């Protein structure tokens, strides 16, 4: 019996390692799929915004004297934002930052466009423009919600692969942590509100 004891112990250890590895791998795959689905929702929301902006630009172009440079900036920012893609298998902080930077550029150009519209009463009264503006506001809320839900999916995945002994399995299987979407740094500054009642 003593001569079989080492083989039994080794067999138990191998079975334990196999069971643990299999459980870890399958759990990680499920968590990763949740992240991929959530990222798809983020990209869909951004795509909707890009499509709406295309329609908005066409509507604004109808105002013949509208500033061409403002429209050009929006068109260029939209092109850059749609060309910058992100892959669920490569969610590094650098890739997320690059994606966010392209989207922020579009947000900034769009804000300038909407401010410029204030000087065009005919355009402000255009029903198509007003409808597109409402849809853009709704889409921005969808983007915020999708990004928040994405971050909610990333957290359990990161916790799962970074805790011990899962981090050993993560290294063995090649799973890496995923980056979160973060607020734009220029939007983190406090807004200066000044009421002048004179």
CNS distance restraints for C-alpha pairs under 8 A (distance, minus, plus):
assign (resid   1 and name CA) (resid   5 and name CA) 6.51 0.50 0.50
assign (resid   2 and name CA) (resid   6 and name CA) 7.78 0.50 0.50
assign (resid   3 and name CA) (resid   7 and name CA) 7.90 0.50 0.50
assign (resid   4 and name CA) (resid   8 and name CA) 6.18 0.50 0.50
assign (resid   5 and name CA) (resid   9 and name CA) 6.16 0.50 0.50
assign (resid   6 and name CA) (resid  10 and name CA) 6.08 0.50 0.50
assign (resid   7 and name CA) (resid  11 and name CA) 5.96 0.50 0.50
assign (resid   8 and name CA) (resid  12 and name CA) 6.13 0.50 0.50
assign (resid   9 and name CA) (resid  13 and name CA) 6.19 0.50 0.50
assign (resid  10 and name CA) (resid  14 and name CA) 6.08 0.50 0.50
assign (resid  11 and name CA) (resid  15 and name CA) 6.08 0.50 0.50
assign (resid  12 and name CA) (resid  16 and name CA) 6.05 0.50 0.50
assign (resid  13 and name CA) (resid  17 and name CA) 6.08 0.50 0.50
assign (resid  14 and name CA) (resid  18 and name CA) 6.06 0.50 0.50
assign (resid  15 and name CA) (resid  19 and name CA) 6.06 0.50 0.50
assign (resid  16 and name CA) (resid  20 and name CA) 5.98 0.50 0.50
assign (resid  17 and name CA) (resid  21 and name CA) 5.87 0.50 0.50
assign (resid  18 and name CA) (resid  22 and name CA) 5.95 0.50 0.50
assign (resid  19 and name CA) (resid  23 and name CA) 6.07 0.50 0.50
assign (resid  20 and name CA) (resid  24 and name CA) 6.03 0.50 0.50
assign (resid  21 and name CA) (resid  25 and name CA) 5.97 0.50 0.50
assign (resid  21 and name CA) (resid 169 and name CA) 6.53 0.50 0.50
assign (resid  22 and name CA) (resid  26 and name CA) 6.11 0.50 0.50
assign (resid  23 and name CA) (resid  27 and name CA) 6.10 0.50 0.50
assign (resid  24 and name CA) (resid  28 and name CA) 6.04 0.50 0.50
assign (resid  24 and name CA) (resid 166 and name CA) 6.89 0.50 0.50
assign (resid  24 and name CA) (resid 169 and name CA) 7.25 0.50 0.50
assign (resid  25 and name CA) (resid  29 and name CA) 6.19 0.50 0.50
assign (resid  25 and name CA) (resid 169 and name CA) 7.95 0.50 0.50
assign (resid  25 and name CA) (resid 173 and name CA) 7.80 0.50 0.50
assign (resid  26 and name CA) (resid  30 and name CA) 6.38 0.50 0.50
assign (resid  27 and name CA) (resid  31 and name CA) 6.29 0.50 0.50
assign (resid  28 and name CA) (resid  32 and name CA) 6.02 0.50 0.50
assign (resid  28 and name CA) (resid 157 and name CA) 6.87 0.50 0.50
assign (resid  28 and name CA) (resid 160 and name CA) 7.39 0.50 0.50
assign (resid  28 and name CA) (resid 161 and name CA) 7.47 0.50 0.50
assign (resid  29 and name CA) (resid  33 and name CA) 6.14 0.50 0.50
assign (resid  30 and name CA) (resid  34 and name CA) 6.42 0.50 0.50
assign (resid  31 and name CA) (resid  35 and name CA) 6.50 0.50 0.50
assign (resid  31 and name CA) (resid 153 and name CA) 7.39 0.50 0.50
assign (resid  31 and name CA) (resid 156 and name CA) 7.42 0.50 0.50
assign (resid  31 and name CA) (resid 157 and name CA) 5.56 0.50 0.50
assign (resid  32 and name CA) (resid  36 and name CA) 6.27 0.50 0.50
assign (resid  32 and name CA) (resid 157 and name CA) 6.83 0.50 0.50
assign (resid  33 and name CA) (resid  37 and name CA) 6.16 0.50 0.50
assign (resid  34 and name CA) (resid  38 and name CA) 6.14 0.50 0.50
assign (resid  34 and name CA) (resid 153 and name CA) 6.36 0.50 0.50
assign (resid  35 and name CA) (resid  39 and name CA) 6.01 0.50 0.50
assign (resid  35 and name CA) (resid  88 and name CA) 7.33 0.50 0.50
assign (resid  35 and name CA) (resid 150 and name CA) 6.41 0.50 0.50
assign (resid  35 and name CA) (resid 153 and name CA) 5.50 0.50 0.50
assign (resid  35 and name CA) (resid 154 and name CA) 6.16 0.50 0.50
assign (resid  36 and name CA) (resid  40 and name CA) 6.15 0.50 0.50
assign (resid  36 and name CA) (resid  88 and name CA) 5.50 0.50 0.50
assign (resid  37 and name CA) (resid  41 and name CA) 6.47 0.50 0.50
assign (resid  38 and name CA) (resid  42 and name CA) 6.45 0.50 0.50
assign (resid  38 and name CA) (resid 146 and name CA) 7.03 0.50 0.50
assign (resid  38 and name CA) (resid 149 and name CA) 6.74 0.50 0.50
assign (resid  38 and name CA) (resid 150 and name CA) 5.01 0.50 0.50
assign (resid  38 and name CA) (resid 153 and name CA) 7.28 0.50 0.50
assign (resid  39 and name CA) (resid  43 and name CA) 6.21 0.50 0.50
assign (resid  39 and name CA) (resid  88 and name CA) 6.88 0.50 0.50
assign (resid  39 and name CA) (resid 146 and name CA) 7.94 0.50 0.50
assign (resid  39 and name CA) (resid 147 and name CA) 7.95 0.50 0.50
assign (resid  39 and name CA) (resid 150 and name CA) 6.12 0.50 0.50
assign (resid  40 and name CA) (resid  44 and name CA) 6.05 0.50 0.50
assign (resid  41 and name CA) (resid  45 and name CA) 6.25 0.50 0.50
assign (resid  41 and name CA) (resid 146 and name CA) 6.07 0.50 0.50
assign (resid  42 and name CA) (resid  46 and name CA) 6.35 0.50 0.50
assign (resid  42 and name CA) (resid 143 and name CA) 6.20 0.50 0.50
assign (resid  42 and name CA) (resid 146 and name CA) 5.01 0.50 0.50
assign (resid  42 and name CA) (resid 147 and name CA) 5.93 0.50 0.50
assign (resid  42 and name CA) (resid 150 and name CA) 7.44 0.50 0.50
assign (resid  43 and name CA) (resid  47 and name CA) 6.00 0.50 0.50
assign (resid  44 and name CA) (resid  48 and name CA) 6.15 0.50 0.50
assign (resid  45 and name CA) (resid  49 and name CA) 6.38 0.50 0.50
assign (resid  45 and name CA) (resid 139 and name CA) 6.60 0.50 0.50
assign (resid  45 and name CA) (resid 142 and name CA) 6.28 0.50 0.50
assign (resid  45 and name CA) (resid 143 and name CA) 5.35 0.50 0.50
assign (resid  45 and name CA) (resid 146 and name CA) 7.39 0.50 0.50
assign (resid  46 and name CA) (resid  50 and name CA) 6.24 0.50 0.50
assign (resid  46 and name CA) (resid 143 and name CA) 6.58 0.50 0.50
assign (resid  47 and name CA) (resid  51 and name CA) 6.19 0.50 0.50
assign (resid  47 and name CA) (resid  82 and name CA) 7.54 0.50 0.50
assign (resid  48 and name CA) (resid  52 and name CA) 6.17 0.50 0.50
assign (resid  48 and name CA) (resid 139 and name CA) 7.14 0.50 0.50
assign (resid  49 and name CA) (resid  53 and name CA) 6.09 0.50 0.50
assign (resid  49 and name CA) (resid 136 and name CA) 6.44 0.50 0.50
assign (resid  49 and name CA) (resid 139 and name CA) 6.15 0.50 0.50
assign (resid  49 and name CA) (resid 140 and name CA) 7.54 0.50 0.50
assign (resid  50 and name CA) (resid  54 and name CA) 6.34 0.50 0.50
assign (resid  50 and name CA) (resid  78 and name CA) 6.42 0.50 0.50
assign (resid  50 and name CA) (resid  82 and name CA) 7.31 0.50 0.50
assign (resid  51 and name CA) (resid  55 and name CA) 6.62 0.50 0.50
assign (resid  52 and name CA) (resid  56 and name CA) 6.08 0.50 0.50
assign (resid  52 and name CA) (resid 132 and name CA) 6.71 0.50 0.50
assign (resid  52 and name CA) (resid 135 and name CA) 7.64 0.50 0.50
assign (resid  52 and name CA) (resid 136 and name CA) 6.79 0.50 0.50
assign (resid  53 and name CA) (resid  57 and name CA) 6.00 0.50 0.50
assign (resid  53 and name CA) (resid  78 and name CA) 7.76 0.50 0.50
assign (resid  53 and name CA) (resid 136 and name CA) 7.86 0.50 0.50
assign (resid  54 and name CA) (resid  58 and name CA) 6.42 0.50 0.50
assign (resid  54 and name CA) (resid  75 and name CA) 7.86 0.50 0.50
assign (resid  55 and name CA) (resid  59 and name CA) 6.30 0.50 0.50
assign (resid  55 and name CA) (resid 132 and name CA) 7.66 0.50 0.50
assign (resid  56 and name CA) (resid  60 and name CA) 6.17 0.50 0.50
assign (resid  56 and name CA) (resid 129 and name CA) 6.53 0.50 0.50
assign (resid  56 and name CA) (resid 132 and name CA) 6.28 0.50 0.50
assign (resid  56 and name CA) (resid 133 and name CA) 7.85 0.50 0.50
assign (resid  57 and name CA) (resid  61 and name CA) 5.99 0.50 0.50
assign (resid  57 and name CA) (resid  71 and name CA) 6.84 0.50 0.50
assign (resid  57 and name CA) (resid  74 and name CA) 7.93 0.50 0.50
assign (resid  57 and name CA) (resid  75 and name CA) 7.72 0.50 0.50
assign (resid  58 and name CA) (resid  62 and name CA) 6.77 0.50 0.50
assign (resid  59 and name CA) (resid  63 and name CA) 7.72 0.50 0.50
assign (resid  59 and name CA) (resid 128 and name CA) 7.22 0.50 0.50
assign (resid  59 and name CA) (resid 129 and name CA) 6.43 0.50 0.50
assign (resid  60 and name CA) (resid  66 and name CA) 7.35 0.50 0.50
assign (resid  60 and name CA) (resid 123 and name CA) 7.16 0.50 0.50
assign (resid  60 and name CA) (resid 129 and name CA) 7.59 0.50 0.50
assign (resid  61 and name CA) (resid  66 and name CA) 7.06 0.50 0.50
assign (resid  61 and name CA) (resid  71 and name CA) 7.81 0.50 0.50
assign (resid  63 and name CA) (resid 123 and name CA) 6.91 0.50 0.50
assign (resid  67 and name CA) (resid  71 and name CA) 6.73 0.50 0.50
assign (resid  68 and name CA) (resid  72 and name CA) 6.05 0.50 0.50
assign (resid  69 and name CA) (resid  73 and name CA) 6.10 0.50 0.50
assign (resid  70 and name CA) (resid  74 and name CA) 6.43 0.50 0.50
assign (resid  70 and name CA) (resid 109 and name CA) 7.46 0.50 0.50
assign (resid  70 and name CA) (resid 112 and name CA) 7.11 0.50 0.50
assign (resid  70 and name CA) (resid 113 and name CA) 6.02 0.50 0.50
assign (resid  70 and name CA) (resid 116 and name CA) 8.00 0.50 0.50
assign (resid  71 and name CA) (resid  75 and name CA) 6.17 0.50 0.50
assign (resid  71 and name CA) (resid 113 and name CA) 7.05 0.50 0.50
assign (resid  72 and name CA) (resid  76 and name CA) 6.05 0.50 0.50
assign (resid  73 and name CA) (resid  77 and name CA) 6.03 0.50 0.50
assign (resid  73 and name CA) (resid 109 and name CA) 6.05 0.50 0.50
assign (resid  74 and name CA) (resid  78 and name CA) 6.00 0.50 0.50
assign (resid  74 and name CA) (resid 106 and name CA) 6.54 0.50 0.50
assign (resid  74 and name CA) (resid 109 and name CA) 5.06 0.50 0.50
assign (resid  74 and name CA) (resid 110 and name CA) 5.98 0.50 0.50
assign (resid  74 and name CA) (resid 113 and name CA) 7.38 0.50 0.50
assign (resid  75 and name CA) (resid  79 and name CA) 6.24 0.50 0.50
assign (resid  76 and name CA) (resid  80 and name CA) 6.26 0.50 0.50
assign (resid  77 and name CA) (resid  81 and name CA) 6.06 0.50 0.50
assign (resid  77 and name CA) (resid 102 and name CA) 7.36 0.50 0.50
assign (resid  77 and name CA) (resid 105 and name CA) 5.92 0.50 0.50
assign (resid  77 and name CA) (resid 106 and name CA) 4.75 0.50 0.50
assign (resid  77 and name CA) (resid 109 and name CA) 6.79 0.50 0.50
assign (resid  78 and name CA) (resid  82 and name CA) 6.15 0.50 0.50
assign (resid  78 and name CA) (resid 106 and name CA) 5.69 0.50 0.50
assign (resid  79 and name CA) (resid  83 and name CA) 6.21 0.50 0.50
assign (resid  80 and name CA) (resid  84 and name CA) 6.27 0.50 0.50
assign (resid  80 and name CA) (resid 102 and name CA) 6.27 0.50 0.50
assign (resid  81 and name CA) (resid  99 and name CA) 7.61 0.50 0.50
assign (resid  81 and name CA) (resid 102 and name CA) 4.77 0.50 0.50
assign (resid  81 and name CA) (resid 103 and name CA) 5.36 0.50 0.50
assign (resid  81 and name CA) (resid 105 and name CA) 7.70 0.50 0.50
assign (resid  81 and name CA) (resid 106 and name CA) 6.60 0.50 0.50
assign (resid  84 and name CA) (resid  98 and name CA) 7.70 0.50 0.50
assign (resid  84 and name CA) (resid  99 and name CA) 5.95 0.50 0.50
assign (resid  84 and name CA) (resid 102 and name CA) 6.74 0.50 0.50
assign (resid  85 and name CA) (resid  99 and name CA) 6.59 0.50 0.50
assign (resid  86 and name CA) (resid  90 and name CA) 7.51 0.50 0.50
assign (resid  86 and name CA) (resid  91 and name CA) 7.37 0.50 0.50
assign (resid  86 and name CA) (resid  95 and name CA) 6.78 0.50 0.50
assign (resid  86 and name CA) (resid  96 and name CA) 7.27 0.50 0.50
assign (resid  86 and name CA) (resid  99 and name CA) 6.65 0.50 0.50
assign (resid  87 and name CA) (resid  91 and name CA) 6.60 0.50 0.50
assign (resid  90 and name CA) (resid  95 and name CA) 7.40 0.50 0.50
assign (resid  90 and name CA) (resid 178 and name CA) 7.80 0.50 0.50
assign (resid  91 and name CA) (resid  95 and name CA) 6.12 0.50 0.50
assign (resid  91 and name CA) (resid  96 and name CA) 6.32 0.50 0.50
assign (resid  91 and name CA) (resid 178 and name CA) 5.15 0.50 0.50
assign (resid  91 and name CA) (resid 179 and name CA) 5.56 0.50 0.50
assign (resid  92 and name CA) (resid  96 and name CA) 6.28 0.50 0.50
assign (resid  92 and name CA) (resid 177 and name CA) 7.86 0.50 0.50
assign (resid  92 and name CA) (resid 178 and name CA) 6.04 0.50 0.50
assign (resid  92 and name CA) (resid 179 and name CA) 5.33 0.50 0.50
assign (resid  93 and name CA) (resid  97 and name CA) 6.00 0.50 0.50
assign (resid  93 and name CA) (resid 178 and name CA) 7.72 0.50 0.50
assign (resid  93 and name CA) (resid 179 and name CA) 5.00 0.50 0.50
assign (resid  93 and name CA) (resid 180 and name CA) 7.33 0.50 0.50
assign (resid  94 and name CA) (resid  98 and name CA) 6.10 0.50 0.50
assign (resid  95 and name CA) (resid  99 and name CA) 6.18 0.50 0.50
assign (resid  96 and name CA) (resid 100 and name CA) 6.07 0.50 0.50
assign (resid  96 and name CA) (resid 179 and name CA) 6.80 0.50 0.50
assign (resid  96 and name CA) (resid 180 and name CA) 7.42 0.50 0.50
assign (resid  96 and name CA) (resid 181 and name CA) 6.60 0.50 0.50
assign (resid  97 and name CA) (resid 101 and name CA) 5.96 0.50 0.50
assign (resid  97 and name CA) (resid 181 and name CA) 7.94 0.50 0.50
assign (resid  98 and name CA) (resid 102 and name CA) 6.44 0.50 0.50
assign (resid  99 and name CA) (resid 103 and name CA) 6.40 0.50 0.50
assign (resid 100 and name CA) (resid 104 and name CA) 5.93 0.50 0.50
assign (resid 100 and name CA) (resid 181 and name CA) 7.82 0.50 0.50
assign (resid 100 and name CA) (resid 184 and name CA) 7.73 0.50 0.50
assign (resid 101 and name CA) (resid 105 and name CA) 6.18 0.50 0.50
assign (resid 102 and name CA) (resid 106 and name CA) 6.58 0.50 0.50
assign (resid 103 and name CA) (resid 107 and name CA) 6.26 0.50 0.50
assign (resid 104 and name CA) (resid 108 and name CA) 6.11 0.50 0.50
assign (resid 104 and name CA) (resid 184 and name CA) 7.44 0.50 0.50
assign (resid 105 and name CA) (resid 109 and name CA) 6.25 0.50 0.50
assign (resid 106 and name CA) (resid 110 and name CA) 5.99 0.50 0.50
assign (resid 107 and name CA) (resid 111 and name CA) 6.13 0.50 0.50
assign (resid 108 and name CA) (resid 112 and name CA) 6.41 0.50 0.50
assign (resid 109 and name CA) (resid 113 and name CA) 6.31 0.50 0.50
assign (resid 110 and name CA) (resid 114 and name CA) 6.25 0.50 0.50
assign (resid 111 and name CA) (resid 115 and name CA) 6.21 0.50 0.50
assign (resid 112 and name CA) (resid 116 and name CA) 6.12 0.50 0.50
assign (resid 113 and name CA) (resid 117 and name CA) 6.35 0.50 0.50
assign (resid 114 and name CA) (resid 118 and name CA) 7.11 0.50 0.50
assign (resid 116 and name CA) (resid 120 and name CA) 7.72 0.50 0.50
assign (resid 117 and name CA) (resid 121 and name CA) 7.83 0.50 0.50
assign (resid 117 and name CA) (resid 123 and name CA) 6.80 0.50 0.50
assign (resid 117 and name CA) (resid 124 and name CA) 6.54 0.50 0.50
assign (resid 118 and name CA) (resid 124 and name CA) 6.79 0.50 0.50
assign (resid 120 and name CA) (resid 124 and name CA) 6.23 0.50 0.50
assign (resid 121 and name CA) (resid 125 and name CA) 6.23 0.50 0.50
assign (resid 122 and name CA) (resid 126 and name CA) 6.32 0.50 0.50
assign (resid 123 and name CA) (resid 129 and name CA) 7.00 0.50 0.50
assign (resid 124 and name CA) (resid 129 and name CA) 7.01 0.50 0.50
assign (resid 124 and name CA) (resid 130 and name CA) 6.96 0.50 0.50
assign (resid 125 and name CA) (resid 129 and name CA) 7.71 0.50 0.50
assign (resid 125 and name CA) (resid 130 and name CA) 7.18 0.50 0.50
assign (resid 126 and name CA) (resid 130 and name CA) 6.29 0.50 0.50
assign (resid 127 and name CA) (resid 131 and name CA) 6.09 0.50 0.50
assign (resid 128 and name CA) (resid 132 and name CA) 6.15 0.50 0.50
assign (resid 129 and name CA) (resid 133 and name CA) 6.04 0.50 0.50
assign (resid 130 and name CA) (resid 134 and name CA) 6.27 0.50 0.50
assign (resid 131 and name CA) (resid 135 and name CA) 6.22 0.50 0.50
assign (resid 132 and name CA) (resid 136 and name CA) 6.07 0.50 0.50
assign (resid 133 and name CA) (resid 137 and name CA) 6.36 0.50 0.50
assign (resid 134 and name CA) (resid 138 and name CA) 6.31 0.50 0.50
assign (resid 135 and name CA) (resid 139 and name CA) 6.04 0.50 0.50
assign (resid 136 and name CA) (resid 140 and name CA) 6.11 0.50 0.50
assign (resid 137 and name CA) (resid 141 and name CA) 6.52 0.50 0.50
assign (resid 138 and name CA) (resid 142 and name CA) 6.37 0.50 0.50
assign (resid 139 and name CA) (resid 143 and name CA) 6.14 0.50 0.50
assign (resid 140 and name CA) (resid 144 and name CA) 6.30 0.50 0.50
assign (resid 141 and name CA) (resid 145 and name CA) 6.22 0.50 0.50
assign (resid 142 and name CA) (resid 146 and name CA) 6.01 0.50 0.50
assign (resid 143 and name CA) (resid 147 and name CA) 6.05 0.50 0.50
assign (resid 144 and name CA) (resid 148 and name CA) 6.16 0.50 0.50
assign (resid 145 and name CA) (resid 149 and name CA) 6.18 0.50 0.50
assign (resid 146 and name CA) (resid 150 and name CA) 6.08 0.50 0.50
assign (resid 147 and name CA) (resid 151 and name CA) 6.29 0.50 0.50
assign (resid 147 and name CA) (resid 181 and name CA) 6.51 0.50 0.50
assign (resid 148 and name CA) (resid 152 and name CA) 6.29 0.50 0.50
assign (resid 148 and name CA) (resid 181 and name CA) 7.96 0.50 0.50
assign (resid 149 and name CA) (resid 153 and name CA) 6.37 0.50 0.50
assign (resid 150 and name CA) (resid 154 and name CA) 6.33 0.50 0.50
assign (resid 150 and name CA) (resid 180 and name CA) 7.82 0.50 0.50
assign (resid 150 and name CA) (resid 181 and name CA) 7.88 0.50 0.50
assign (resid 151 and name CA) (resid 155 and name CA) 6.35 0.50 0.50
assign (resid 151 and name CA) (resid 180 and name CA) 5.53 0.50 0.50
assign (resid 151 and name CA) (resid 181 and name CA) 6.54 0.50 0.50
assign (resid 152 and name CA) (resid 156 and name CA) 7.47 0.50 0.50
assign (resid 153 and name CA) (resid 157 and name CA) 6.83 0.50 0.50
assign (resid 154 and name CA) (resid 158 and name CA) 6.12 0.50 0.50
assign (resid 154 and name CA) (resid 178 and name CA) 6.37 0.50 0.50
assign (resid 154 and name CA) (resid 179 and name CA) 7.47 0.50 0.50
assign (resid 154 and name CA) (resid 180 and name CA) 6.88 0.50 0.50
assign (resid 155 and name CA) (resid 159 and name CA) 6.09 0.50 0.50
assign (resid 156 and name CA) (resid 160 and name CA) 5.88 0.50 0.50
assign (resid 157 and name CA) (resid 161 and name CA) 6.34 0.50 0.50
assign (resid 157 and name CA) (resid 177 and name CA) 7.61 0.50 0.50
assign (resid 157 and name CA) (resid 178 and name CA) 7.91 0.50 0.50
assign (resid 158 and name CA) (resid 162 and name CA) 5.92 0.50 0.50
assign (resid 158 and name CA) (resid 177 and name CA) 5.37 0.50 0.50
assign (resid 158 and name CA) (resid 178 and name CA) 6.64 0.50 0.50
assign (resid 159 and name CA) (resid 163 and name CA) 6.05 0.50 0.50
assign (resid 160 and name CA) (resid 166 and name CA) 6.76 0.50 0.50
assign (resid 161 and name CA) (resid 166 and name CA) 5.36 0.50 0.50
assign (resid 161 and name CA) (resid 167 and name CA) 5.21 0.50 0.50
assign (resid 161 and name CA) (resid 169 and name CA) 7.92 0.50 0.50
assign (resid 161 and name CA) (resid 170 and name CA) 5.73 0.50 0.50
assign (resid 161 and name CA) (resid 175 and name CA) 7.35 0.50 0.50
assign (resid 161 and name CA) (resid 176 and name CA) 7.57 0.50 0.50
assign (resid 161 and name CA) (resid 177 and name CA) 7.23 0.50 0.50
assign (resid 162 and name CA) (resid 166 and name CA) 6.45 0.50 0.50
assign (resid 162 and name CA) (resid 167 and name CA) 4.86 0.50 0.50
assign (resid 162 and name CA) (resid 170 and name CA) 7.78 0.50 0.50
assign (resid 162 and name CA) (resid 177 and name CA) 7.70 0.50 0.50
assign (resid 163 and name CA) (resid 167 and name CA) 5.66 0.50 0.50
assign (resid 164 and name CA) (resid 168 and name CA) 7.07 0.50 0.50
assign (resid 165 and name CA) (resid 169 and name CA) 7.02 0.50 0.50
assign (resid 166 and name CA) (resid 170 and name CA) 6.01 0.50 0.50
assign (resid 167 and name CA) (resid 171 and name CA) 6.16 0.50 0.50
assign (resid 168 and name CA) (resid 172 and name CA) 6.31 0.50 0.50
assign (resid 169 and name CA) (resid 173 and name CA) 6.05 0.50 0.50
assign (resid 170 and name CA) (resid 174 and name CA) 5.66 0.50 0.50
assign (resid 170 and name CA) (resid 175 and name CA) 4.83 0.50 0.50
assign (resid 170 and name CA) (resid 176 and name CA) 7.01 0.50 0.50
assign (resid 171 and name CA) (resid 175 and name CA) 6.32 0.50 0.50
assign (resid 171 and name CA) (resid 176 and name CA) 7.77 0.50 0.50
assign (resid 183 and name CA) (resid 187 and name CA) 6.92 0.50 0.50
assign (resid 183 and name CA) (resid 188 and name CA) 6.88 0.50 0.50
assign (resid 184 and name CA) (resid 188 and name CA) 6.63 0.50 0.50
assign (resid 185 and name CA) (resid 189 and name CA) 7.37 0.50 0.50
